[in-house]
Amino acid sequence: MPAVPSPDHPSSAAHPPESCGQARREGGDLLAAMDLSHPADIAEHMEQLSLEEQKDLLSALPEEEAAEALAEMDEHARVELLESLDPDTAAGILGEMSPDDAADLLDELETRHSTALLDKLETEDAEEIRNLMAFDPETAGGVMNTEIVILEQDLTADQAISQLRREIEDKEIPYYAYIVGPSDILIGVLSLRDLLLLPPGATLGEAVGDQDLITVAYSQEKREVAKLIARYNFMALPVVDFEGRLLGVISHDDVIDILNDLASEDLLGMVGAGQDENVDTPWLESVRMRLPWLLVNMFNSALAAGIVYLFDGSIAQMAILAVFMPMVANQAGNTGQQALAVIIRQLATEKFERRRAWHSVLREGKIGLLNGLLLGVLVFAGVFVFTRNAALSAVMVGALILDMILGALAGASIPLLLKALGRDPAQASSIFLTALTDGAGFFLFLGLATIFLL
């Protein structure tokens, strides 16, 4: 959809119609001089510019290239840029985007703004984008692409290839041909290679026969969709409704984005940061997302401090306990973090049967025990050389081994427990783990010291 300059908008005066061609040429020359030919490179360059410079550069690009570059930009940067554009210009760029990219971008805007832009799009485009926006963004329907070539089962191979040639320009890369029967019920999938190898007169329905289709329902979580594509090494996976009607496809590049997003969410969630937070998130919004978990951490720290306070008399009698106490907690915390990372990665990449899941907890406990024993030898020697106190060295080793076993078991168990409760396994797991290993480490070390040394 071509952009329509608004006579009332300041940018219209700055870029009159007769200068648009020159501006586009200058923008193209600038990008060529910087060797920025790919939309991702253009997007990265634009993110380093001021907002006004971004607007100038975007307006100098052909709408199709501007749409591709805008789709590649960081979420917060592209939202700010789109909101600053003249509505007609913004609608023109949105009209050149693939419907799934346009739906994702409009989902990030305020409802009032997205509705105004949709009203400026062609009716067919706007309806398709609205349909996509109705799906939960965390599901297959929310990330699928609807720009696909659908082939009727009665078509011959030659007719199907001719249809592909006619429609391919406005569609996503057709890794597969999707064959439908009455009411758009998906009955089969052919790779392009298989389609080209069919005899000219063979019908598509005959070619697919009784295929055992692998599809996903539009309501399936996108995390599970990514696992399916990875498991079967598909380039794309069809999305259907509960009656089997073809709605769209999720391609491998969508899956890469899904996995990147999930990995970032898990990393941020483990430490209690916002799972969709980045350096462009408004700082007050970041405070709102982080503060609750910092309060939880403060409460956990208070519990650990309370345990230390219970043994203040022991510390007063033997001040060197305060020197070695953090070593026990830190070592156990690191052991737990290692187990935590392994389990969260496993949960992110494949399903965990309950029996196998708890077997993995036992495995981590064995690892914690052996690592504790091996480190205990070094710790005993080091503490003895430093203090010449064999009893203190033994207490240190005993507390270290017990806390490392506990840290390993907790690091493996916390994500599984959170998942069983229907929560994100990565959400603040690190905070709970640290609280447990610190409190237990202080209690074990000071408790054993009180019993055996004082």
N, C-alpha and C positions, 0 to 999 in steps of 0.2 A: 504494500500500500504506500503510494508516494506521499511524502510529507507536504503539508500545505502551510506555507508561511503565514503567520498571523500578523496583520498590519498593526495590531495594537501592542504586540510584544516587542520589547526593546531589541531582541536579537534580529527582528525583521529589518529594523533600520540599519543595524550594523552589517547585515548581509542581504542586500537587496537582491532580487531574482537574477539580475544580469551578472552578479558577482559570484553566484553559487558554483558555476562551472569552474571558475578560476580557483575558488576556495578548495573545491574537491581535488583539483589537479595539484594545488600546493600541498594539501594534506597527503596525497599519494606520493608526491616527490619527497616529502619529509620522511615518511615511513620507509620508502625505498632507500633513502640515504642512510637510514639507521638499520637497514636490513631487518625490518620488522614486517615480515610477510605473513606470518601465521597469527590468527586471532589471539592465541594465548600470549604471544610476544607483545602484540599491541596492547592487550589488557594489562600485562605487567608494567609496560611503559606508562600507560595512562594512570595507574595507581600511584606513580611517583610524582604526578603533576598536581597542581592546584585545581580546584573545582572549575574555575573559569577556563583554565588551559584544557582540562578534560572536555568541557563543552565545545570549545573551539575545534579540538581535534576530532571529536565524534561527529560534529556537523560537517567536517571536511571529508569524511568518508562516505562512500556509497552506502545506502541504507542496509544492504545485505551484509557488508563487511562490518558496519557499525553494530548490527544485531549480533553477529558472531563474537565480536570483541566484548560487547556488554555482557553476554552470557558467560564469558570466561572470567569476568572480574570478580573480586571478593564481594561477598554478600553486602556488607555495610557500605562499601565504596560505590557499588552499582545502584543501590537504593538511593543514596544521596544524590548521585548523578542523574538518575531518572527523574527524581522529584524536582530537580532544578531545571529540567528541560521544558521548553514550550510543549503543552499537551499534544498539539498536532504532530510535532516532531517526534515526541516520545511514542505516540501511537503508531506512527509510520515505522519506527524501528521495531516495535513489538510485533507489528504485522509481518515482518520479515523473519522473526524467530520461529524455531520449531515450537509447536504448541506446548510441549512439556517444559521447555525452557521458559517460555512466556508465562506459563502457569506458576512455575517456581518463583519467578521474579515478582509477579503480581501478588503472590501470597505473602511476600516480604513487605509489601506496602500497606499503608493504612487502608481500611475498607473503602473509605470515601474516595481516596485517590485512585485505587485500582478500579472501582466502579466507573469513575469518570473516563479512564483510559479505555476500558472495555467498550463503553458506549461509542467511542470514536472509531473502533475497528469495524471491518466488514462483518455483517451479521453472522455469516458462516464461521469465520475465524473466532469471533467472540463467543459463539455458542460452544465451539469445540474446547476453547480454553476454560470456559465456565464449567463444563462437564469435568475436565481434569481437576479443577480447583475444588470440586465437590468431594474428591477422594481424600482420605486421610494421608497426609504427606509421608507418614511412616510405613505405608503399605505399598504393595505392588502397583495398585491403581494410582497412587500418588507420584510414582516415578516412571510410569510407562510412557511410551511414545506412541501416538496414534497415527503418525504419518507413515503408513505401511501400504503395500500393494496387496489387496485381497483378491484372490482368484477363485472363480466359481468352479465347482467340481466337473461341470459338463464341458469346459473348455478343452480343446486339444492342445498339445504341446506348442505347436506353432502359434495358435491364437494367444496362449499365455505369454509367450516370449514377445509377441507384438504388443500386448497390453503393458508388459513391463517396460518396453522401450518408450511407449507413449507417456507413462506416468512417472518414470524414474526421476525426472528432473526435479519434481516437487516432493519427493519422498526421501526418507532416510535410506542409507545403503541397504539394499535388500539381500541380507545374507541368506535368507530362506524365502521360499514361496509358501504362503499360507493358503491352504485350500479349504474352502467353506462349502457347506451344503445349504439347504433351506434355512432361512432365519439367521444366516451368518453363523451357524454352528460349525465350529472348527472340526474338520474330519481328518486332516493330515498336514504334514509339513515336508517340503522337499527342499534340499539344498539347491543352489543355482546350478551346481555341477550336474546333479541328478536330473534337473529339469532340462538342461541342454542335451543330455544324453538320451532323452526319451525319443522314441520313434515319432515322426511328425504327426501322425494321425491318432496317437494314443491320447485318451482323455486323462485329465488329472485325477479324477475319481478312481479310475482303474489303476493308476500308478501308485496311489497311496494305499489302496486296499483297506485292510483292517489294521491300520497302524496303532501301535501302543504309544499313545501321545503322552508326552511329559509337559504339563502346563502348570501354571500357578493361578490361583484365584485372586481376584483384585484385592481381597481383604487380607491376603497373607503378608506377614511382616517382611519388610525389605531385607532385613538381616538374613532371613531364611531363603529368600530369593537369591541372594548373593551366594549362599552356600550351595544351592542347587546348580547354578551356572558353573561354579567352580568344580563341583563334583562331576558333572557330565561334560565339561569342556565345550559347552555350547557358545556360539557367538551371540545368540539371542534366545529369549525364552518367551513364548506367547502367554499373554494374560487373558483369562476368560472370566465370564460371570458364572453363577452357580448352575446355569443351564447349559454351559459349554459354548456360549457365543463369544467370538473373538472380539476383544476390546482394544488390544494394543500389544506391544512387545517391549521387553526390557533387554537392551543390548549390553554387550560386554563393557562398553565405555561408561554406561550408567552404573554398572556394578563396581567399576574402579572408583567412581565418585562415592558410591554407597560405602565401600570398604574404607576409603579415606576418612569419610565423615564418622563412621563408627569407631575407627581407631582413635581419632581425635577426641570423640566423646568419652571413650573409655579412659584415655590418658588424663583428660581434665577431670572426669568424674571421680577418679581414684583419689584425688587430693582435695575434692570438695569445691573445685571451680565450676563455673557454668559450663555445661556440656556443649553449648554452641557459642562460647565466648572466644574472642580473639582480640588482637591489639586495637582493633577499630571499634570495639564495643564501647558505648558511652560509659565513662568511669562510674557514674552513679548506678547504672544498671549492673556493672560488675560487683559493686559493693553489695547491692541487693542479693545477688546470687551467691556470693561468697560468705556473707556475714552469718547466716544460719549455721553453716558448717564450722565456722570459726568459734561460734558460741558452744557448739557441741564439743569441739576440741578443747575449749577452755574448761568445760565441765570435766572432761576426761583427765585433763592435766591436774585439775584440783583433786581428783581421786588419787592420782599418783602421788601428789604432794602430801595428801592425808596419810598415805601409807608410810611415807618417809617420816612424817611427824610422829607416827606411832612408835618409831624406833629412835627418837631423838636422844634418849638416854644411852643407847648402844653407841650411837655416833659420837656422843660426848665423851664416852669412855675410850673409844678407839677411833680417833679422827680419820685414820687412813681408810676407813670404810667408805667415806665420802669420795675418796679419790677413785676407787675401783668400781663403785656402784654404777656410774653411767656406762662403763664398758660392757657390763652384762646386758643391760637394756638395749644398747645400740647394736650389739652383735645379734641378739635375738630379733630385733626389729628388721635388720637387713636380711636375715634368714627368712623371715615371714614375707618380706617384700618380694623375694625371689619366687617363693611358692605362689604368692598372690598373682604375680605377672604370668606365670605358667598357666594357672587355672583360668584366668580371665582370657588369655589368648585362646585356650582350648574351647572355652564357651563361645568365643566370637567366631570360630572357624568351623565348628561342627557340633552336632548334638551330643549330649552326654547322657548315656544311660545311667540310672541311679546306682546300679551296682558298680559300674566302671568308675563313676564319679567318686564314690567313697573309697574305692580301691586306690584312687589317685591321692586321696588324703593320707591313707596309710603309707603310700610310697613317699610322700613328702616328709612324713614323720621319721621314716627310716633315714632319709637323707639328712634331716636335722640332727638325728642321733649320731650318725657317723661323723658328720662335720664337727659336731660338738666334741666328740671324743678326740678327733685329730687336733682341733684347736686347743682342747684342754691340755694336751701335752705341752704345747708351746706356752700357754698361759701359766701353767704350774711352774715351769722353769723360769719364766720372766718375773712372776710375782715373788718367787722364792729368792731370786738373785737380788731383787729390789728390797725385800723386807726381811729376809732370813727367817721367815716364819712359815713353816711347813703347814701348820693348821690353817692359817689364813689362805695359803695357796690352794689347799684342798677345798675349802669352803667356796673360794672363787670358782674353781673348776666345776664343783657340783652345781652351783647356781647357774653357771653358764650353760652347761649341758641341758639341764631341765628347762631353762628359758628358751634355748634354741629349739628344743623339741616342741615346746608349746607354740613358739612363733611359727614353725613350719606347719604344724597342724592347724593353727588359726588362719594362717595365710591361705591355706588350701580350702578351709571350711567356710570362711566368711562369704566369698562370692557364691558358693553353692547354697548357703542358707538364704542369702538375699534373693537368689533366683527362685528358690522354693517358695518364698513369701511374695513372689510376683514383682520384685523390685529389680532395678538394674544392678547386675552383679558388680559393676565397677563403681557404683555410686558411693563415694566416700569410704570405700573399703580400707584405704590406707589409714584414714583417721581412726577407725575402730581398731585396726591392727596395732597401730602405734600405742593406743591407750592400753591395750591388753598386754603387750610385751613390756612396756614401761612399768606398769603397775605390778605385774607378776615378777619382773626382774628385780625390782626394788624389794618386794616382799620376800622372795626366795633368798636373795643375798643377805639382807639384813636379818631375816629370820634365822637362817642357818648360822650366821655369825653370832647372833644372840645366844643360840643354843650351845654352840661348840667352842666359842672363843671367850665368852664373858662369864 
